[in-house]
Amino acid sequence: MGSRATGAAVLGAMLTRGGRIKQKLEPILEPTSLEVEDVSYQHAGHEGLKGTAATETHFNLKIVSPKFEGQSLVKRHRLVYDLLSEEFKNGLHALSIVAKTPTEADGK
């Protein structure tokens, strides 16, 4: 079992931050649609990141999940932030979230 955990850690380290975001959200939220866009280049020279080697710091996230049914927008965002807490501790600086239910995404 230890080798599995080690293998997962190595795989996680090899993925881009966008890949890790998907890896953390998909099993829990079971999205019907998930788009993760790295927009870090738009924030080059950002005051909070000057003097650091930080990359992959700013992302746009669009997610459609039946798990959001009956949840307020605030609760949806909190759920996403909670699932990505390790990423925020390790360099993710900003995340723009659009979180919808399948019904909302279909415009019904």
HUCORQUI-V67855 format. One record per residue. N is the residue number from 1. RES is the residue in one letter. SS is DSSP state (alpha for helix, beta for strand, coil for the rest). PSI is psi as a letter, one per 20 degrees, with the letter a starting at -180 (* if undefined). OMEGA is omega as a letter, one per 40 degrees, with the letter a starting at -180 (NA if undefined). Layout:
n:N res:RES ss:SS psi:PSI omega:OMEGA
n:N res:RES ss:SS psi:PSI omega:OMEGA
//
This chain:
n:1 res:M ss:coil psi:h omega:i
n:2 res:G ss:alpha psi:h omega:a
n:3 res:S ss:alpha psi:h omega:i
n:4 res:R ss:alpha psi:g omega:i
n:5 res:A ss:alpha psi:g omega:i
n:6 res:T ss:alpha psi:g omega:i
n:7 res:G ss:alpha psi:g omega:i
n:8 res:A ss:alpha psi:h omega:i
n:9 res:A ss:alpha psi:g omega:i
n:10 res:V ss:alpha psi:g omega:i
n:11 res:L ss:alpha psi:g omega:i
n:12 res:G ss:alpha psi:h omega:i
n:13 res:A ss:alpha psi:h omega:a
n:14 res:M ss:alpha psi:h omega:a
n:15 res:L ss:coil psi:q omega:i
n:16 res:T ss:coil psi:r omega:i
n:17 res:R ss:alpha psi:h omega:i
n:18 res:G ss:alpha psi:g omega:i
n:19 res:G ss:alpha psi:g omega:i
n:20 res:R ss:alpha psi:h omega:i
n:21 res:I ss:alpha psi:g omega:i
n:22 res:K ss:alpha psi:g omega:a
n:23 res:Q ss:alpha psi:h omega:a
n:24 res:K ss:alpha psi:h omega:a
n:25 res:L ss:alpha psi:h omega:a
n:26 res:E ss:alpha psi:g omega:a
n:27 res:P ss:alpha psi:h omega:a
n:28 res:I ss:alpha psi:g omega:a
n:29 res:L ss:alpha psi:i omega:i
n:30 res:E ss:coil psi:l omega:a
n:31 res:P ss:coil psi:q omega:i
n:32 res:T ss:coil psi:i omega:i
n:33 res:S ss:beta psi:p omega:i
n:34 res:L ss:beta psi:o omega:i
n:35 res:E ss:beta psi:p omega:i
n:36 res:V ss:beta psi:o omega:a
n:37 res:E ss:beta psi:p omega:i
n:38 res:D ss:beta psi:o omega:i
n:39 res:V ss:coil psi:k omega:a
n:40 res:S ss:alpha psi:h omega:a
n:41 res:Y ss:alpha psi:h omega:i
n:42 res:Q ss:alpha psi:i omega:a
n:43 res:H ss:alpha psi:k omega:i
n:44 res:A ss:coil psi:p omega:a
n:45 res:G ss:coil psi:j omega:i
n:46 res:H ss:coil psi:p omega:a
n:47 res:E ss:alpha psi:g omega:a
n:48 res:G ss:alpha psi:i omega:a
n:49 res:L ss:alpha psi:i omega:i
n:50 res:K ss:coil psi:p omega:i
n:51 res:G ss:coil psi:j omega:i
n:52 res:T ss:coil psi:r omega:i
n:53 res:A ss:coil psi:j omega:a
n:54 res:A ss:coil psi:p omega:i
n:55 res:T ss:coil psi:r omega:a
n:56 res:E ss:coil psi:l omega:a
n:57 res:T ss:coil psi:h omega:a
n:58 res:H ss:beta psi:p omega:a
n:59 res:F ss:beta psi:q omega:i
n:60 res:N ss:beta psi:p omega:a
n:61 res:L ss:beta psi:p omega:i
n:62 res:K ss:beta psi:p omega:a
n:63 res:I ss:beta psi:p omega:i
n:64 res:V ss:beta psi:p omega:a
n:65 res:S ss:coil psi:p omega:i
n:66 res:P ss:alpha psi:i omega:i
n:67 res:K ss:alpha psi:i omega:i
n:68 res:F ss:alpha psi:i omega:i
n:69 res:E ss:coil psi:p omega:i
n:70 res:G ss:coil psi:j omega:i
n:71 res:Q ss:coil psi:q omega:i
n:72 res:S ss:coil psi:r omega:i
n:73 res:L ss:alpha psi:h omega:i
n:74 res:V ss:alpha psi:g omega:i
n:75 res:K ss:alpha psi:h omega:i
n:76 res:R ss:alpha psi:g omega:a
n:77 res:H ss:alpha psi:g omega:i
n:78 res:R ss:alpha psi:g omega:i
n:79 res:L ss:alpha psi:g omega:i
n:80 res:V ss:alpha psi:g omega:i
n:81 res:Y ss:alpha psi:g omega:i
n:82 res:D ss:alpha psi:g omega:a
n:83 res:L ss:alpha psi:h omega:a
n:84 res:L ss:coil psi:j omega:a
n:85 res:S ss:alpha psi:h omega:i
n:86 res:E ss:alpha psi:h omega:i
n:87 res:E ss:alpha psi:g omega:i
n:88 res:F ss:alpha psi:h omega:i
n:89 res:K ss:alpha psi:h omega:a
n:90 res:N ss:coil psi:k omega:i
n:91 res:G ss:coil psi:i omega:i
n:92 res:L ss:coil psi:p omega:a
n:93 res:H ss:coil psi:h omega:a
n:94 res:A ss:beta psi:q omega:i
n:95 res:L ss:beta psi:o omega:i
n:96 res:S ss:beta psi:p omega:a
n:97 res:I ss:beta psi:p omega:i
n:98 res:V ss:beta psi:o omega:a
n:99 res:A ss:beta psi:o omega:a
n:100 res:K ss:beta psi:q omega:i
n:101 res:T ss:coil psi:r omega:i
n:102 res:P ss:alpha psi:h omega:i
n:103 res:T ss:alpha psi:g omega:i
n:104 res:E ss:alpha psi:h omega:a
n:105 res:A ss:alpha psi:h omega:i
n:106 res:D ss:coil psi:i omega:i
n:107 res:G ss:coil psi:k omega:a
n:108 res:K ss:coil psi:* omega:NA
//
